[in-house]
């Protein structure tokens, strides 16, 4: 009897751990109010933040112990749904930022090397 109880407790523990999905960062919806008050530089910074969230989502999706636990609990469906929701939210936010940049005729995004040269120029007084 004791063995049955231990096995039942172990089964419940495995099932409960499978219900826990990975925690993906969820981007907030892009609003027209944000688009109206931000200038091109602020939009550029917001795009950088959005791309960082996109990277965090990809890193969270990497295979780890939570992937195994999710698969044992629900064949990974919960993790897949959470990732899908996070991907959709960040794509919508990026699209909103890009639309605001087009509406404001913001210059094309510059590379990190161009940004570094501009920063160095400002620091030494040539920018």
N, C-alpha and C positions, 0 to 999 in steps of 0.2 A: 504494500500500500504506500509505504514511504517513497518507494522508487517511482511509482505512478505520479505522486504529488510533485516530486522533483522534476520529472519529465514534463508535466503540465506547466509548471512554473517556468521552466526553460523555454517551452514553446510560446508562452505568452510574452516572455521577454524578447524573443526573436521577432515575433509579430509586431510588437510595439516599436522596436527599433526600426523595423522596415517602414513604418508609417512616417518617420521623420525624413523629410526631404531636405535636399541641400538648400541653403539660404542664398538665393541669387539677389543681387542688388536690383531694385526696380526703379527705373527713372520716372520722375513725375511727368505728367502730361505737359506738353508745351502749350503755353497760352498766348493769345493775341496780346495781352497786356505786357508780357515779357518782351515780345517782339517790338512793341511800340516804344518801350522805355530804353532798350539797349542800343548802344551805338555799335559801330563795326568792331571796335576793339573788344568790347564786352561780349559780342556775339562770337568772336574768335576764341575768347577764353572759355565761353560756355561750350563751344564745340570741342575744345581740348578736354574739358571735364566729361563730356558725353563719351568721347573716345576712350577715356580712362575707365568709365563704367562698362563700356563694351568689352574692354580687355579683362576686367574683373569677372564678367559673365563667362567669358571663354575660359579663364583660369579656374573658375568654380566648377565648370563642366568637366574638368580633367578627372580621370578615373582615380578614386580613392576608396577608403573604407565606407564612406557614406553611399557610394555607388553600389557597393555590395549589399549594404543594409537595405537600400531602397529596392534593389532587385529581389532580395529575399522577401520583402514585405509586399510589394505590388508589381513585381517584374520591371521596376524602374519607371513605371508610368508617372508617378508623382514627380520624380526628378525631371522627366521629359516635359511635363506640363509646366513646371515652374520655370524651366529654361526657356520654353517657348513664350511664356508670358513676359519674361524679362527681355528676350530678344525683340519681341514686338514693341514693347514700351520704348526701348532705346532707339529702335529704328524710326519710330514716330517722332521722337524728340529730335533726332538728328535731321530728319526731313523738315521739321518745323524751323530749326535753326538755319538750315540751308535756304529755305524759302525766305526767311527774314533777311538773310545776307543778300539774296538776289534783289529783293524789294528795295533795300537800302543802297544797292550798287556797291557793295563792299568789294575791295580788291581781292584778287585770288589769294588763297592761302599760300603763305611763304614757307619755304623749307626751314628746318631747324638751323641750317647753316646760315641762311639769310637773317634769321632772327638773332643768331649769335653775333654776326657781323654788325647788325644794327645796335645791339646792346653794347658791344665793345666800342663802337663809334660814339655812342652817347656818353659812356664812361670816360673816354679820353677827350670828349668835347668836339668830336667831328661829326656828330649826327644831328 
